[in-house]
Amino acid sequence: MAKLDESSTLKRLRNRYRLVVMNDDTYEEVVTFKLSRLSVYVGLCTIFVVLVGLTVALIVFTPLKYYIPGYDDLRVGREYRQLKYRADALEKQVQYQEGYIENVRKVLRGDAAALDTVQLQMPPDDISDD
C-alpha cells in the first residue's frame, strides 16, 4: 500500500463540495450547501457530543438515575439498613416469644422437667471460716 501524504489527506479534507436540494417537479434549487469533508466530520462530532451531553444531563437531573444498577441514594441506603436491623430485631423477638409459649405449653401439659439444683457443683469458697 502506498503511504498517503499528509498534505494530500489535508487537501482531500478541505476540498469543497456543493450539496444542492432541488424540487423534483420544477428542478428549482431549494437549498444549497457548500461543504467539505472536514466540516461534515466536525458537524457530526458536534452533534454526537451534544446528544451525549443531553443524555447524561437527562439521566443525572431526573429520576431516571434510579433505574441505573448500582446507584444508591444515601437516604435510601440508610433507610434500607434501618429497616433491615428492625426486621432482625423483630425476628429475634418472635423467636423468644415462641420459645416462651412452648415452655408454657410444656408446663401446662406437665411435660416440664424440674431442674434439680441439688446436683449443681458449686465451686469451693476460697475463704474458709476456720
Backbone atoms as SQL, in Angstrom:
CREATE TABLE atoms (id INTEGER PRIMARY KEY, chain TEXT, resi INTEGER, resn TEXT, atom TEXT, x REAL, y REAL, z REAL);
INSERT INTO atoms VALUES
  (1, 'A', 1, 'MET', 'N', 0.832, -1.176, 0.000),
  (2, 'A', 1, 'MET', 'CA', 0.000, 0.000, 0.000),
  (3, 'A', 1, 'MET', 'C', 0.877, 1.239, 0.000),
  (4, 'A', 2, 'ALA', 'N', 0.454, 2.183, -0.747),
  (5, 'A', 2, 'ALA', 'CA', 1.190, 3.440, -0.808),
  (6, 'A', 2, 'ALA', 'C', 0.799, 4.310, 0.368),
  (7, 'A', 3, 'LYS', 'N', 1.821, 4.964, 0.926),
  (8, 'A', 3, 'LYS', 'CA', 1.540, 5.856, 2.043),
  (9, 'A', 3, 'LYS', 'C', 0.857, 7.107, 1.529),
  (10, 'A', 4, 'LEU', 'N', -0.121, 7.552, 2.298),
  (11, 'A', 4, 'LEU', 'CA', -0.793, 8.784, 1.929),
  (12, 'A', 4, 'LEU', 'C', -0.002, 9.949, 2.492),
  (13, 'A', 5, 'ASP', 'N', 0.204, 10.917, 1.653),
  (14, 'A', 5, 'ASP', 'CA', 0.912, 12.114, 2.080),
  (15, 'A', 5, 'ASP', 'C', -0.019, 12.943, 2.957),
  (16, 'A', 6, 'GLU', 'N', 0.543, 13.536, 4.024),
  (17, 'A', 6, 'GLU', 'CA', -0.292, 14.321, 4.923),
  (18, 'A', 6, 'GLU', 'C', -0.918, 15.504, 4.211),
  (19, 'A', 7, 'SER', 'N', -0.206, 16.093, 3.300),
  (20, 'A', 7, 'SER', 'CA', -0.761, 17.256, 2.596),
  (21, 'A', 7, 'SER', 'C', -1.904, 16.838, 1.679),
  (22, 'A', 8, 'SER', 'N', -1.807, 15.648, 1.074),
  (23, 'A', 8, 'SER', 'CA', -2.902, 15.210, 0.203),
  (24, 'A', 8, 'SER', 'C', -4.140, 14.854, 1.038),
  (25, 'A', 9, 'THR', 'N', -3.931, 14.277, 2.226),
  (26, 'A', 9, 'THR', 'CA', -5.056, 13.978, 3.107),
  (27, 'A', 9, 'THR', 'C', -5.727, 15.261, 3.551),
  (28, 'A', 10, 'LEU', 'N', -4.938, 16.255, 3.906),
  (29, 'A', 10, 'LEU', 'CA', -5.487, 17.536, 4.318),
  (30, 'A', 10, 'LEU', 'C', -6.204, 18.218, 3.158),
  (31, 'A', 11, 'LYS', 'N', -5.660, 18.070, 1.951),
  (32, 'A', 11, 'LYS', 'CA', -6.328, 18.658, 0.775),
  (33, 'A', 11, 'LYS', 'C', -7.679, 17.996, 0.539),
  (34, 'A', 12, 'ARG', 'N', -7.703, 16.669, 0.687),
  (35, 'A', 12, 'ARG', 'CA', -8.982, 15.977, 0.489),
  (36, 'A', 12, 'ARG', 'C', -10.007, 16.384, 1.540),
  (37, 'A', 13, 'LEU', 'N', -9.554, 16.607, 2.774),
  (38, 'A', 13, 'LEU', 'CA', -10.482, 17.043, 3.812),
  (39, 'A', 13, 'LEU', 'C', -11.001, 18.452, 3.553),
  (40, 'A', 14, 'ARG', 'N', -10.181, 19.274, 2.901),
  (41, 'A', 14, 'ARG', 'CA', -10.581, 20.664, 2.678),
  (42, 'A', 14, 'ARG', 'C', -11.218, 20.905, 1.314),
  (43, 'A', 15, 'ASN', 'N', -11.265, 19.913, 0.453),
  (44, 'A', 15, 'ASN', 'CA', -11.928, 20.102, -0.850),
  (45, 'A', 15, 'ASN', 'C', -13.374, 20.498, -0.623),
  (46, 'A', 16, 'ARG', 'N', -13.833, 21.471, -1.400),
  (47, 'A', 16, 'ARG', 'CA', -15.190, 21.982, -1.246),
  (48, 'A', 16, 'ARG', 'C', -16.124, 21.198, -2.169),
  (49, 'A', 17, 'TYR', 'N', -17.273, 20.870, -1.614),
  (50, 'A', 17, 'TYR', 'CA', -18.319, 20.191, -2.376),
  (51, 'A', 17, 'TYR', 'C', -19.589, 21.002, -2.229),
  (52, 'A', 18, 'ARG', 'N', -20.468, 20.852, -3.185),
  (53, 'A', 18, 'ARG', 'CA', -21.736, 21.574, -3.139),
  (54, 'A', 18, 'ARG', 'C', -22.855, 20.539, -3.050),
  (55, 'A', 19, 'LEU', 'N', -23.722, 20.727, -2.060),
  (56, 'A', 19, 'LEU', 'CA', -24.893, 19.884, -1.888),
  (57, 'A', 19, 'LEU', 'C', -26.092, 20.730, -2.262),
  (58, 'A', 20, 'VAL', 'N', -26.806, 20.293, -3.285),
  (59, 'A', 20, 'VAL', 'CA', -27.947, 21.054, -3.783),
  (60, 'A', 20, 'VAL', 'C', -29.194, 20.203, -3.609),
  (61, 'A', 21, 'VAL', 'N', -30.213, 20.776, -2.969),
  (62, 'A', 21, 'VAL', 'CA', -31.504, 20.121, -2.824),
  (63, 'A', 21, 'VAL', 'C', -32.433, 20.792, -3.818),
  (64, 'A', 22, 'MET', 'N', -33.008, 19.956, -4.718),
  (65, 'A', 22, 'MET', 'CA', -33.844, 20.507, -5.788),
  (66, 'A', 22, 'MET', 'C', -35.253, 19.943, -5.698),
  (67, 'A', 23, 'ASN', 'N', -36.199, 20.741, -6.143),
  (68, 'A', 23, 'ASN', 'CA', -37.577, 20.293, -6.262),
  (69, 'A', 23, 'ASN', 'C', -37.642, 19.355, -7.456),
  (70, 'A', 24, 'ASP', 'N', -38.175, 18.169, -7.256),
  (71, 'A', 24, 'ASP', 'CA', -38.166, 17.157, -8.303),
  (72, 'A', 24, 'ASP', 'C', -39.097, 17.516, -9.457),
  (73, 'A', 25, 'ASP', 'N', -40.149, 18.235, -9.188),
  (74, 'A', 25, 'ASP', 'CA', -41.103, 18.578, -10.249),
  (75, 'A', 25, 'ASP', 'C', -40.626, 19.749, -11.095),
  (76, 'A', 26, 'THR', 'N', -40.101, 20.781, -10.460),
  (77, 'A', 26, 'THR', 'CA', -39.755, 22.007, -11.192),
  (78, 'A', 26, 'THR', 'C', -38.263, 22.161, -11.397),
  (79, 'A', 27, 'TYR', 'N', -37.453, 21.300, -10.842),
  (80, 'A', 27, 'TYR', 'CA', -35.995, 21.378, -10.889),
  (81, 'A', 27, 'TYR', 'C', -35.477, 22.713, -10.365),
  (82, 'A', 28, 'GLU', 'N', -36.214, 23.270, -9.443),
  (83, 'A', 28, 'GLU', 'CA', -35.801, 24.523, -8.830),
  (84, 'A', 28, 'GLU', 'C', -34.930, 24.195, -7.622),
  (85, 'A', 29, 'GLU', 'N', -33.834, 24.960, -7.446),
  (86, 'A', 29, 'GLU', 'CA', -32.966, 24.761, -6.297),
  (87, 'A', 29, 'GLU', 'C', -33.682, 25.253, -5.048),
  (88, 'A', 30, 'VAL', 'N', -33.825, 24.365, -4.084),
  (89, 'A', 30, 'VAL', 'CA', -34.483, 24.744, -2.841),
  (90, 'A', 30, 'VAL', 'C', -33.433, 25.231, -1.841),
  (91, 'A', 31, 'VAL', 'N', -32.378, 24.438, -1.643),
  (92, 'A', 31, 'VAL', 'CA', -31.312, 24.790, -0.702),
  (93, 'A', 31, 'VAL', 'C', -29.982, 24.376, -1.309),
  (94, 'A', 32, 'THR', 'N', -28.958, 25.186, -1.039),
  (95, 'A', 32, 'THR', 'CA', -27.611, 24.865, -1.493),
  (96, 'A', 32, 'THR', 'C', -26.662, 24.954, -0.305),
  (97, 'A', 33, 'PHE', 'N', -25.826, 23.931, -0.149),
  (98, 'A', 33, 'PHE', 'CA', -24.824, 23.915, 0.916),
  (99, 'A', 33, 'PHE', 'C', -23.455, 23.753, 0.287),
  (100, 'A', 34, 'LYS', 'N', -22.482, 24.520, 0.782),
  (101, 'A', 34, 'LYS', 'CA', -21.088, 24.331, 0.394),
  (102, 'A', 34, 'LYS', 'C', -20.407, 23.635, 1.560),
  (103, 'A', 35, 'LEU', 'N', -19.952, 22.426, 1.324),
  (104, 'A', 35, 'LEU', 'CA', -19.405, 21.588, 2.389),
  (105, 'A', 35, 'LEU', 'C', -18.023, 21.079, 2.029),
  (106, 'A', 36, 'SER', 'N', -17.290, 20.693, 3.051),
  (107, 'A', 36, 'SER', 'CA', -16.056, 19.940, 2.874),
  (108, 'A', 36, 'SER', 'C', -16.148, 18.723, 3.791),
  (109, 'A', 37, 'ARG', 'N', -15.278, 17.762, 3.569),
  (110, 'A', 37, 'ARG', 'CA', -15.303, 16.575, 4.426),
  (111, 'A', 37, 'ARG', 'C', -15.002, 16.961, 5.872),
  (112, 'A', 38, 'LEU', 'N', -14.106, 17.905, 6.042),
  (113, 'A', 38, 'LEU', 'CA', -13.746, 18.348, 7.383),
  (114, 'A', 38, 'LEU', 'C', -14.940, 18.968, 8.097),
  (115, 'A', 39, 'SER', 'N', -15.701, 19.801, 7.404),
  (116, 'A', 39, 'SER', 'CA', -16.861, 20.434, 8.047),
  (117, 'A', 39, 'SER', 'C', -17.940, 19.396, 8.373),
  (118, 'A', 40, 'VAL', 'N', -18.080, 18.390, 7.532),
  (119, 'A', 40, 'VAL', 'CA', -19.053, 17.325, 7.806),
  (120, 'A', 40, 'VAL', 'C', -18.614, 16.526, 9.037),
  (121, 'A', 41, 'TYR', 'N', -17.318, 16.167, 9.128),
  (122, 'A', 41, 'TYR', 'CA', -16.816, 15.443, 10.294),
  (123, 'A', 41, 'TYR', 'C', -16.986, 16.260, 11.570),
  (124, 'A', 42, 'VAL', 'N', -16.647, 17.544, 11.502),
  (125, 'A', 42, 'VAL', 'CA', -16.777, 18.405, 12.680),
  (126, 'A', 42, 'VAL', 'C', -18.245, 18.532, 13.076),
  (127, 'A', 43, 'GLY', 'N', -19.123, 18.688, 12.112),
  (128, 'A', 43, 'GLY', 'CA', -20.559, 18.800, 12.399),
  (129, 'A', 43, 'GLY', 'C', -21.110, 17.536, 13.031),
  (130, 'A', 44, 'LEU', 'N', -20.743, 16.370, 12.492),
  (131, 'A', 44, 'LEU', 'CA', -21.218, 15.105, 13.053),
  (132, 'A', 44, 'LEU', 'C', -20.666, 14.876, 14.460),
  (133, 'A', 45, 'CYS', 'N', -19.398, 15.213, 14.679),
  (134, 'A', 45, 'CYS', 'CA', -18.819, 15.067, 16.024),
  (135, 'A', 45, 'CYS', 'C', -19.502, 16.005, 17.008),
  (136, 'A', 46, 'THR', 'N', -19.816, 17.219, 16.582),
  (137, 'A', 46, 'THR', 'CA', -20.501, 18.170, 17.451),
  (138, 'A', 46, 'THR', 'C', -21.887, 17.657, 17.819),
  (139, 'A', 47, 'ILE', 'N', -22.610, 17.150, 16.838),
  (140, 'A', 47, 'ILE', 'CA', -23.945, 16.603, 17.104),
  (141, 'A', 47, 'ILE', 'C', -23.850, 15.427, 18.075),
  (142, 'A', 48, 'PHE', 'N', -22.856, 14.563, 17.883),
  (143, 'A', 48, 'PHE', 'CA', -22.677, 13.418, 18.775),
  (144, 'A', 48, 'PHE', 'C', -22.399, 13.866, 20.207),
  (145, 'A', 49, 'VAL', 'N', -21.499, 14.828, 20.382),
  (146, 'A', 49, 'VAL', 'CA', -21.157, 15.313, 21.728),
  (147, 'A', 49, 'VAL', 'C', -22.365, 15.963, 22.387),
  (148, 'A', 50, 'VAL', 'N', -23.135, 16.742, 21.632),
  (149, 'A', 50, 'VAL', 'CA', -24.329, 17.388, 22.189),
  (150, 'A', 50, 'VAL', 'C', -25.354, 16.334, 22.611),
  (151, 'A', 51, 'LEU', 'N', -25.568, 15.315, 21.787),
  (152, 'A', 51, 'LEU', 'CA', -26.521, 14.263, 22.147),
  (153, 'A', 51, 'LEU', 'C', -26.076, 13.492, 23.391),
  (154, 'A', 52, 'VAL', 'N', -24.795, 13.190, 23.487),
  (155, 'A', 52, 'VAL', 'CA', -24.289, 12.501, 24.678),
  (156, 'A', 52, 'VAL', 'C', -24.458, 13.388, 25.904),
  (157, 'A', 53, 'GLY', 'N', -24.156, 14.676, 25.769),
  (158, 'A', 53, 'GLY', 'CA', -24.321, 15.605, 26.888),
  (159, 'A', 53, 'GLY', 'C', -25.766, 15.713, 27.333),
  (160, 'A', 54, 'LEU', 'N', -26.688, 15.795, 26.381),
  (161, 'A', 54, 'LEU', 'CA', -28.109, 15.862, 26.729),
  (162, 'A', 54, 'LEU', 'C', -28.581, 14.575, 27.410),
  (163, 'A', 55, 'THR', 'N', -28.095, 13.442, 26.933),
  (164, 'A', 55, 'THR', 'CA', -28.474, 12.166, 27.542),
  (165, 'A', 55, 'THR', 'C', -27.963, 12.070, 28.977),
  (166, 'A', 56, 'VAL', 'N', -26.721, 12.461, 29.187),
  (167, 'A', 56, 'VAL', 'CA', -26.156, 12.427, 30.543),
  (168, 'A', 56, 'VAL', 'C', -26.908, 13.386, 31.453),
  (169, 'A', 57, 'ALA', 'N', -27.212, 14.589, 30.961),
  (170, 'A', 57, 'ALA', 'CA', -27.956, 15.559, 31.770),
  (171, 'A', 57, 'ALA', 'C', -29.348, 15.034, 32.097),
  (172, 'A', 58, 'LEU', 'N', -29.985, 14.389, 31.133),
  (173, 'A', 58, 'LEU', 'CA', -31.316, 13.829, 31.361),
  (174, 'A', 58, 'LEU', 'C', -31.277, 12.766, 32.453),
  (175, 'A', 59, 'ILE', 'N', -30.254, 11.938, 32.438),
  (176, 'A', 59, 'ILE', 'CA', -30.155, 10.873, 33.437),
  (177, 'A', 59, 'ILE', 'C', -29.787, 11.438, 34.807),
  (178, 'A', 60, 'VAL', 'N', -28.858, 12.387, 34.852),
  (179, 'A', 60, 'VAL', 'CA', -28.365, 12.892, 36.136),
  (180, 'A', 60, 'VAL', 'C', -29.397, 13.747, 36.846),
  (181, 'A', 61, 'PHE', 'N', -30.119, 14.576, 36.116),
  (182, 'A', 61, 'PHE', 'CA', -31.004, 15.551, 36.747),
  (183, 'A', 61, 'PHE', 'C', -32.466, 15.133, 36.808),
  (184, 'A', 62, 'THR', 'N', -32.783, 13.899, 36.465),
  (185, 'A', 62, 'THR', 'CA', -34.160, 13.413, 36.535),
  (186, 'A', 62, 'THR', 'C', -34.189, 12.108, 37.331),
  (187, 'A', 63, 'PRO', 'N', -35.361, 11.625, 37.683),
  (188, 'A', 63, 'PRO', 'CA', -35.446, 10.357, 38.424),
  (189, 'A', 63, 'PRO', 'C', -35.019, 9.126, 37.620),
  (190, 'A', 64, 'LEU', 'N', -34.615, 9.306, 36.375),
  (191, 'A', 64, 'LEU', 'CA', -34.134, 8.156, 35.599),
  (192, 'A', 64, 'LEU', 'C', -32.880, 7.547, 36.220),
  (193, 'A', 65, 'LYS', 'N', -32.160, 8.324, 37.032),
  (194, 'A', 65, 'LYS', 'CA', -30.933, 7.803, 37.635),
  (195, 'A', 65, 'LYS', 'C', -31.202, 6.630, 38.568),
  (196, 'A', 66, 'TYR', 'N', -32.414, 6.515, 39.089),
  (197, 'A', 66, 'TYR', 'CA', -32.724, 5.414, 39.994),
  (198, 'A', 66, 'TYR', 'C', -32.832, 4.082, 39.249),
  (199, 'A', 67, 'TYR', 'N', -32.938, 4.104, 37.935),
  (200, 'A', 67, 'TYR', 'CA', -33.014, 2.871, 37.154),
  (201, 'A', 67, 'TYR', 'C', -31.636, 2.338, 36.788),
  (202, 'A', 68, 'ILE', 'N', -30.589, 3.083, 37.116),
  (203, 'A', 68, 'ILE', 'CA', -29.235, 2.638, 36.820),
  (204, 'A', 68, 'ILE', 'C', -28.814, 1.655, 37.907),
  (205, 'A', 69, 'PRO', 'N', -28.366, 0.453, 37.522),
  (206, 'A', 69, 'PRO', 'CA', -27.943, -0.513, 38.539),
  (207, 'A', 69, 'PRO', 'C', -26.745, 0.013, 39.322),
  (208, 'A', 70, 'GLY', 'N', -26.803, -0.164, 40.633),
  (209, 'A', 70, 'GLY', 'CA', -25.704, 0.267, 41.476),
  (210, 'A', 70, 'GLY', 'C', -25.825, 1.678, 41.987),
  (211, 'A', 71, 'TYR', 'N', -26.773, 2.448, 41.495),
  (212, 'A', 71, 'TYR', 'CA', -26.949, 3.800, 42.002),
  (213, 'A', 71, 'TYR', 'C', -27.622, 3.696, 43.359),
  (214, 'A', 72, 'ASP', 'N', -27.023, 4.323, 44.354),
  (215, 'A', 72, 'ASP', 'CA', -27.574, 4.230, 45.705),
  (216, 'A', 72, 'ASP', 'C', -27.656, 5.627, 46.291),
  (217, 'A', 73, 'ASP', 'N', -28.845, 6.072, 46.525),
  (218, 'A', 73, 'ASP', 'CA', -29.038, 7.339, 47.210),
  (219, 'A', 73, 'ASP', 'C', -28.726, 7.110, 48.683),
  (220, 'A', 74, 'LEU', 'N', -28.017, 8.030, 49.309),
  (221, 'A', 74, 'LEU', 'CA', -27.608, 7.842, 50.702),
  (222, 'A', 74, 'LEU', 'C', -28.802, 7.675, 51.623),
  (223, 'A', 75, 'ARG', 'N', -29.844, 8.450, 51.392),
  (224, 'A', 75, 'ARG', 'CA', -31.033, 8.372, 52.240),
  (225, 'A', 75, 'ARG', 'C', -31.699, 7.011, 52.093),
  (226, 'A', 76, 'VAL', 'N', -31.785, 6.524, 50.879),
  (227, 'A', 76, 'VAL', 'CA', -32.420, 5.227, 50.633),
  (228, 'A', 76, 'VAL', 'C', -31.590, 4.112, 51.263),
  (229, 'A', 77, 'GLY', 'N', -30.271, 4.193, 51.155),
  (230, 'A', 77, 'GLY', 'CA', -29.409, 3.178, 51.757),
  (231, 'A', 77, 'GLY', 'C', -29.524, 3.161, 53.267),
  (232, 'A', 78, 'ARG', 'N', -29.602, 4.349, 53.887),
  (233, 'A', 78, 'ARG', 'CA', -29.742, 4.434, 55.341),
  (234, 'A', 78, 'ARG', 'C', -31.077, 3.842, 55.773),
  (235, 'A', 79, 'GLU', 'N', -32.141, 4.175, 55.053),
  (236, 'A', 79, 'GLU', 'CA', -33.459, 3.627, 55.386),
  (237, 'A', 79, 'GLU', 'C', -33.470, 2.111, 55.240),
  (238, 'A', 80, 'TYR', 'N', -32.801, 1.614, 54.203),
  (239, 'A', 80, 'TYR', 'CA', -32.733, 0.166, 53.981),
  (240, 'A', 80, 'TYR', 'C', -32.042, -0.522, 55.161),
  (241, 'A', 81, 'ARG', 'N', -30.910, 0.047, 55.619),
  (242, 'A', 81, 'ARG', 'CA', -30.200, -0.558, 56.745),
  (243, 'A', 81, 'ARG', 'C', -31.041, -0.516, 58.019),
  (244, 'A', 82, 'GLN', 'N', -31.725, 0.603, 58.264),
  (245, 'A', 82, 'GLN', 'CA', -32.566, 0.697, 59.459),
  (246, 'A', 82, 'GLN', 'C', -33.696, -0.327, 59.416),
  (247, 'A', 83, 'LEU', 'N', -34.315, -0.489, 58.260),
  (248, 'A', 83, 'LEU', 'CA', -35.386, -1.476, 58.135),
  (249, 'A', 83, 'LEU', 'C', -34.856, -2.893, 58.314),
  (250, 'A', 84, 'LYS', 'N', -33.646, -3.140, 57.821),
  (251, 'A', 84, 'LYS', 'CA', -33.050, -4.463, 57.976),
  (252, 'A', 84, 'LYS', 'C', -32.791, -4.763, 59.452),
  (253, 'A', 85, 'TYR', 'N', -32.226, -3.800, 60.186),
  (254, 'A', 85, 'TYR', 'CA', -31.980, -4.005, 61.619),
  (255, 'A', 85, 'TYR', 'C', -33.291, -4.198, 62.375),
  (256, 'A', 86, 'ARG', 'N', -34.285, -3.441, 62.010),
  (257, 'A', 86, 'ARG', 'CA', -35.582, -3.557, 62.684),
  (258, 'A', 86, 'ARG', 'C', -36.202, -4.933, 62.428),
  (259, 'A', 87, 'ALA', 'N', -36.106, -5.409, 61.186),
  (260, 'A', 87, 'ALA', 'CA', -36.650, -6.736, 60.858),
  (261, 'A', 87, 'ALA', 'C', -35.898, -7.824, 61.624),
  (262, 'A', 88, 'ASP', 'N', -34.564, -7.692, 61.736),
  (263, 'A', 88, 'ASP', 'CA', -33.796, -8.675, 62.505),
  (264, 'A', 88, 'ASP', 'C', -34.211, -8.680, 63.973),
  (265, 'A', 89, 'ALA', 'N', -34.406, -7.495, 64.544),
  (266, 'A', 89, 'ALA', 'CA', -34.823, -7.409, 65.951),
  (267, 'A', 89, 'ALA', 'C', -36.202, -8.028, 66.140),
  (268, 'A', 90, 'LEU', 'N', -37.101, -7.791, 65.197),
  (269, 'A', 90, 'LEU', 'CA', -38.442, -8.382, 65.297),
  (270, 'A', 90, 'LEU', 'C', -38.389, -9.899, 65.172),
  (271, 'A', 91, 'GLU', 'N', -37.523, -10.414, 64.309),
  (272, 'A', 91, 'GLU', 'CA', -37.382, -11.867, 64.180),
  (273, 'A', 91, 'GLU', 'C', -36.869, -12.482, 65.483),
  (274, 'A', 92, 'LYS', 'N', -35.891, -11.834, 66.128),
  (275, 'A', 92, 'LYS', 'CA', -35.400, -12.346, 67.411),
  (276, 'A', 92, 'LYS', 'C', -36.504, -12.325, 68.462),
  (277, 'A', 93, 'GLN', 'N', -37.270, -11.248, 68.493),
  (278, 'A', 93, 'GLN', 'CA', -38.363, -11.136, 69.464),
  (279, 'A', 93, 'GLN', 'C', -39.389, -12.244, 69.244),
  (280, 'A', 94, 'VAL', 'N', -39.698, -12.542, 67.992),
  (281, 'A', 94, 'VAL', 'CA', -40.657, -13.613, 67.688),
  (282, 'A', 94, 'VAL', 'C', -40.096, -14.958, 68.143),
  (283, 'A', 95, 'GLN', 'N', -38.803, -15.195, 67.935),
  (284, 'A', 95, 'GLN', 'CA', -38.198, -16.453, 68.380),
  (285, 'A', 95, 'GLN', 'C', -38.265, -16.590, 69.899),
  (286, 'A', 96, 'TYR', 'N', -37.976, -15.509, 70.622),
  (287, 'A', 96, 'TYR', 'CA', -38.064, -15.556, 72.088),
  (288, 'A', 96, 'TYR', 'C', -39.495, -15.836, 72.539),
  (289, 'A', 97, 'GLN', 'N', -40.452, -15.188, 71.902),
  (290, 'A', 97, 'GLN', 'CA', -41.847, -15.392, 72.291),
  (291, 'A', 97, 'GLN', 'C', -42.302, -16.810, 71.971),
  (292, 'A', 98, 'GLU', 'N', -41.877, -17.352, 70.845),
  (293, 'A', 98, 'GLU', 'CA', -42.239, -18.730, 70.507),
  (294, 'A', 98, 'GLU', 'C', -41.650, -19.699, 71.526),
  (295, 'A', 99, 'GLY', 'N', -40.409, -19.472, 71.938),
  (296, 'A', 99, 'GLY', 'CA', -39.797, -20.319, 72.965),
  (297, 'A', 99, 'GLY', 'C', -40.538, -20.222, 74.288),
  (298, 'A', 100, 'TYR', 'N', -40.920, -19.017, 74.674),
  (299, 'A', 100, 'TYR', 'CA', -41.665, -18.814, 75.919),
  (300, 'A', 100, 'TYR', 'C', -43.009, -19.530, 75.865),
  (301, 'A', 101, 'ILE', 'N', -43.730, -19.379, 74.752),
  (302, 'A', 101, 'ILE', 'CA', -45.035, -20.036, 74.607),
  (303, 'A', 101, 'ILE', 'C', -44.879, -21.551, 74.637),
  (304, 'A', 102, 'GLU', 'N', -43.835, -22.060, 74.018),
  (305, 'A', 102, 'GLU', 'CA', -43.601, -23.508, 74.026),
  (306, 'A', 102, 'GLU', 'C', -43.311, -24.000, 75.444),
  (307, 'A', 103, 'ASN', 'N', -42.550, -23.248, 76.213),
  (308, 'A', 103, 'ASN', 'CA', -42.282, -23.630, 77.611),
  (309, 'A', 103, 'ASN', 'C', -43.554, -23.590, 78.450),
  (310, 'A', 104, 'VAL', 'N', -44.408, -22.591, 78.241),
  (311, 'A', 104, 'VAL', 'CA', -45.676, -22.520, 78.976),
  (312, 'A', 104, 'VAL', 'C', -46.544, -23.718, 78.620),
  (313, 'A', 105, 'ARG', 'N', -46.578, -24.109, 77.363),
  (314, 'A', 105, 'ARG', 'CA', -47.361, -25.283, 76.944),
  (315, 'A', 105, 'ARG', 'C', -46.837, -26.549, 77.627),
  (316, 'A', 106, 'LYS', 'N', -45.519, -26.685, 77.714),
  (317, 'A', 106, 'LYS', 'CA', -44.941, -27.860, 78.379),
  (318, 'A', 106, 'LYS', 'C', -45.342, -27.903, 79.847),
  (319, 'A', 107, 'VAL', 'N', -45.314, -26.745, 80.491),
  (320, 'A', 107, 'VAL', 'CA', -45.693, -26.694, 81.910),
  (321, 'A', 107, 'VAL', 'C', -47.155, -27.061, 82.069),
  (322, 'A', 108, 'LEU', 'N', -48.024, -26.552, 81.204),
  (323, 'A', 108, 'LEU', 'CA', -49.456, -26.843, 81.299),
  (324, 'A', 108, 'LEU', 'C', -49.758, -28.316, 81.009),
  (325, 'A', 109, 'ARG', 'N', -48.993, -28.947, 80.147),
  (326, 'A', 109, 'ARG', 'CA', -49.182, -30.367, 79.859),
  (327, 'A', 109, 'ARG', 'C', -48.541, -31.241, 80.926),
  (328, 'A', 110, 'GLY', 'N', -47.667, -30.686, 81.692),
  (329, 'A', 110, 'GLY', 'CA', -46.976, -31.473, 82.711),
  (330, 'A', 110, 'GLY', 'C', -45.711, -32.111, 82.191),
  (331, 'A', 111, 'ASP', 'N', -45.237, -31.710, 81.038),
  (332, 'A', 111, 'ASP', 'CA', -44.029, -32.286, 80.451),
  (333, 'A', 111, 'ASP', 'C', -42.758, -31.614, 80.956),
  (334, 'A', 112, 'ALA', 'N', -42.895, -30.541, 81.644),
  (335, 'A', 112, 'ALA', 'CA', -41.715, -29.783, 82.056),
  (336, 'A', 112, 'ALA', 'C', -40.978, -30.537, 83.137),
  (337, 'A', 113, 'ALA', 'N', -39.730, -30.780, 82.942),
  (338, 'A', 113, 'ALA', 'CA', -38.903, -31.440, 83.948),
  (339, 'A', 113, 'ALA', 'C', -38.311, -30.350, 84.822),
  (340, 'A', 114, 'ALA', 'N', -38.503, -30.510, 86.123),
  (341, 'A', 114, 'ALA', 'CA', -37.960, -29.520, 87.049),
  (342, 'A', 114, 'ALA', 'C', -36.458, -29.689, 87.121),
  (343, 'A', 115, 'LEU', 'N', -35.773, -28.614, 87.142),
  (344, 'A', 115, 'LEU', 'CA', -34.325, -28.675, 87.255),
  (345, 'A', 115, 'LEU', 'C', -33.953, -29.022, 88.689),
  (346, 'A', 116, 'ASP', 'N', -33.055, -29.976, 88.822),
  (347, 'A', 116, 'ASP', 'CA', -32.602, -30.390, 90.143),
  (348, 'A', 116, 'ASP', 'C', -31.378, -29.564, 90.499),
  (349, 'A', 117, 'THR', 'N', -31.569, -28.652, 91.414),
  (350, 'A', 117, 'THR', 'CA', -30.466, -27.766, 91.777),
  (351, 'A', 117, 'THR', 'C', -29.542, -28.380, 92.810),
  (352, 'A', 118, 'VAL', 'N', -29.903, -29.549, 93.353),
  (353, 'A', 118, 'VAL', 'CA', -29.060, -30.202, 94.349),
  (354, 'A', 118, 'VAL', 'C', -27.793, -30.724, 93.693),
  (355, 'A', 119, 'GLN', 'N', -27.900, -31.132, 92.452),
  (356, 'A', 119, 'GLN', 'CA', -26.769, -31.742, 91.782),
  (357, 'A', 119, 'GLN', 'C', -25.790, -30.716, 91.221),
  (358, 'A', 120, 'LEU', 'N', -26.071, -29.461, 91.384),
  (359, 'A', 120, 'LEU', 'CA', -25.160, -28.450, 90.864),
  (360, 'A', 120, 'LEU', 'C', -23.854, -28.480, 91.637),
  (361, 'A', 121, 'GLN', 'N', -22.780, -28.405, 90.957),
  (362, 'A', 121, 'GLN', 'CA', -21.464, -28.375, 91.577),
  (363, 'A', 121, 'GLN', 'C', -21.098, -26.920, 91.839),
  (364, 'A', 122, 'MET', 'N', -21.015, -26.560, 93.091),
  (365, 'A', 122, 'MET', 'CA', -20.652, -25.201, 93.463),
  (366, 'A', 122, 'MET', 'C', -19.149, -25.156, 93.693),
  (367, 'A', 123, 'PRO', 'N', -18.493, -24.131, 93.227),
  (368, 'A', 123, 'PRO', 'CA', -17.042, -24.049, 93.472),
  (369, 'A', 123, 'PRO', 'C', -16.779, -23.789, 94.953),
  (370, 'A', 124, 'PRO', 'N', -15.746, -24.395, 95.486),
  (371, 'A', 124, 'PRO', 'CA', -15.440, -24.190, 96.914),
  (372, 'A', 124, 'PRO', 'C', -15.027, -22.745, 97.165),
  (373, 'A', 125, 'ASP', 'N', -15.378, -22.272, 98.350),
  (374, 'A', 125, 'ASP', 'CA', -15.003, -20.912, 98.726),
  (375, 'A', 125, 'ASP', 'C', -13.506, -20.849, 98.976),
  (376, 'A', 126, 'ASP', 'N', -12.933, -19.764, 98.573),
  (377, 'A', 126, 'ASP', 'CA', -11.509, -19.568, 98.841),
  (378, 'A', 126, 'ASP', 'C', -11.287, -19.121, 100.288),
  (379, 'A', 127, 'ILE', 'N', -12.314, -18.528, 100.840),
  (380, 'A', 127, 'ILE', 'CA', -12.210, -18.039, 102.216),
  (381, 'A', 127, 'ILE', 'C', -12.843, -19.094, 103.115),
  (382, 'A', 128, 'SER', 'N', -12.105, -19.569, 104.071),
  (383, 'A', 128, 'SER', 'CA', -12.657, -20.566, 104.991),
  (384, 'A', 128, 'SER', 'C', -13.016, -19.903, 106.309),
  (385, 'A', 129, 'ASP', 'N', -13.998, -20.501, 106.999),
  (386, 'A', 129, 'ASP', 'CA', -14.470, -19.960, 108.270),
  (387, 'A', 129, 'ASP', 'C', -13.810, -20.685, 109.449),
  (388, 'A', 130, 'ASP', 'N', -12.596, -21.013, 109.421),
  (389, 'A', 130, 'ASP', 'CA', -11.918, -21.751, 110.487),
  (390, 'A', 130, 'ASP', 'C', -11.857, -20.993, 111.747);
